[in-house]
Amino acid sequence: MSDCIFCKIVAGQLPCGKVYEDEDVLAFHDIHPFARVHFLIIPKQHIATLDDCTPAHEKLLGKMLLLAPRLAKEQGLDSGFKTLINTGRGGGQEVFHIHVHVFGGGDPVSRS
């Protein structure tokens, strides 16, 4: 999708603080973190919301969720972390490209 910010990140048109990338997914630091560690895991394929997923997406969704603990530990979240998937406007979704928030470690560090 030409107007999707996450698709632009996947295409390399916008920079990101990359945490992980393979042929199916990309993980990068959230630009508005609400914890010391806060990154997103997104599929490279554009899927607007979790509600748009079908059984054909099962393997991709499983991959994203299983990647979360590995990357959380690599980012220093050894004692635990939270995950969040906002779905639809009523669910607080702002970017309509499915993404898993992974966060923890206390309040974000000021970047100013």
Steps between C-alpha positions, in 0.01 A plus 500: 500500500656825386374709793582251779790621716597144594504390135733795432726382782500145359586640154793696644341836416497606866765429764440291809696379800510141379501225761450201267417417139443188294305418185161524676524751785672816617545614860598854593495743793178697550551872434268584793601243763295457814763286673880492518493223238222526243514349154254384236490178303326538164444269204655619175170412334242774545215375718293786641373348827491178696134485401609469135708188565390163368619144562755565223674745738531250786866417440596869466315597820659211687842606377444856622388387847780247540753763398384736777666321796827448314527865399381620842786311666748634241380852589563440871153399619617192688241521778194534278321720251156592368351455156214694347312487171256787450225402257282756321429861593295393802794291617741793483670407174663804338706343220293262293770240438484225759775524760591350835628739765763342728594712799628505855780609727338801664441852379657616174830683511468866403648562157507879520 
